[in-house]
Amino acid sequence: MAYQKLQVSRALVVIPSDTVDIPFPGALMISSTTTGATTLLKLIDSAGDFINKGVRPGDIIYNYVSSEAATVTNVDSATQLSVTLAAGITTGNAYNLYKAGANEGCVLYVGTTGNVDLITAGGDTVLYTGVPAGMFMPVQVKRVKATLTTAATIVAQW
């Protein structure tokens, strides 16, 4: 009897987003905590060193505190970024910043039953309905969209 072998070497908890692709964990540039609060659409980190670390517009921010994903829209200074996250990222929030474009497609593990709205590595938008808990989805995925996704505890794997 044939069976599918799935052996992964990297994994990342997915934050569904209608606009932000799933980042590849090997493209992690910065893992830090914000040190200041400001107006909307900003991330401030006195230890960020964003310019010297090569942060660019389009790079991906995962804020696990608020379960939100964002992209960098501008590197304002070595310690401040403009971001797409409308509420900004408040003081004391842990975040990870990843280089954009490194995810060429991943498979998903779905931990809680529900629908999964995704964009494939080929650019197709597909809504999978009634995905059972504990399922591996053997589809190469670039993004899990937030609006129609009701499944939870989704893990991207490479």
N, C-alpha and C positions, 0 to 999 in steps of 0.2 A: 504494500500500500504506500502510495506517495504522500509525502507531507511537506509542508513548507518549513524551511529552516530560517529562523530569524535570529541572527547573532549581531548585536549592536555593540558599538564601542563608545558612543556618546549619547547623552540624553539631556533633556531640558523640559521643565514644566512649562506648558504653553499658556500664555495670556492671550485669549482671543481678542482680535482687533480687526475692524473693517478696513484699516488703512496701513497696518504695519505687518510686515512679513515676520515669520518666526526666525529669530537669529540662530546662527550656528554656534554652539558653545565654545568651539575652538577659536572663534573670532572675538573672544572676550578681551576688551581693551582696558576697562576700568571696573573695579568692584569697590564701591565706597559708600559713604553716607553724606547726605547733604548737610551743609553747615550754615545755611542762611535762608531766609525767606524773602521773597520779593513779590513784585506784581505777577500777574498771570503770564503764562508761557515761558517761565524761566526755571533753570536748575542752577543752583549755586553750591559750589564745593571748593573750599579753600585749599584742599589738597588735590584738586582735579588735574591741574597741569594739562589742560585740554589741548593747548596749542602744541606743546612738545610731544604729546602722545599721539598726535596726528588725527585728532577727532575732526570729522568732516560733516557737512550737511548730508542728511540721509542716514547717518549711523543710528542705531537702534538702542533705545533705553527701555529696560524692563524694571518697573517699580513694583516689587513684590508686596510692599506694604499696602498699596491701594489696588493691587492687581490691575495695573494699567500699563499699556505699551505706548511708546511715543517715538518720534524721530527727531533728530537734531535739525533745526532749520537754519541756525547760524551759530558760529563760535564767536561769542561776544568778547571774551577775554580768556585768559588762562584759567579763570575760576568761575566763569559764567557761560551758560549755554541758553540759547533760545530753543524752545521745544514745541512740539505740536500738542502736548498734553495741556488741555485748557486750564486746568487748575494749577498748573505748575507742579513742582515737587517740593513739598514743604520741608522745613528744618527737621533734621533727624531721621529722614527716610532713607533706608538702604536702597541702592539701585545698582544695576549692572549696565554697562554700556558696551555694545558690540559693534564691530565693523559691519557695515551693510554689504549685502550681496554675496555672503559666504555660504548661504543655504541654497544648495542646488536641488533640494528635495529631501524630505524625511518621511518616515512612516510614523503613524500615530498609535499610541495605546490610549484607550478610552476607559477611564476608571469608574464613571458613573453613567448609567443609561441616559440616552437622549439623542437629539439631532446634532449633526456636525456639518456646518456649512463651511466649505473650504475652497481654496484655489489650488489647483494641481501645479506641479512643476511645469507643465505644458501651458498653463494659463487658463485652464477651464474652471469655471465656477460650478460646484456641485453641492447639492444638499443631500446628505445621507440621513434618512429618517429612522428613528428607532434603533440606533446603534446600541447593542447590549453592553453592559458593564463587563470589563475584562477582555474586550476585543482589541486585537491588533488590526489596524486598517492598512492593508498592503497597497497603498496608493502613495505615490511620491507627491508630497505636499509642500507648498511654499507658505501658505497662510491659513489660519483658522479664523473665520470671520465671526464677529461677536453677535451681530443682530439676531440671527436665526439659530445660533448654536445654543442648545439647552443641555448638552452633555457637559460633564465637569471632570476635573482631575485628568486632564489630557496631557500626555507626555509625548514630546517629539523625540524620535530616535534616529540615529545615523549609524 
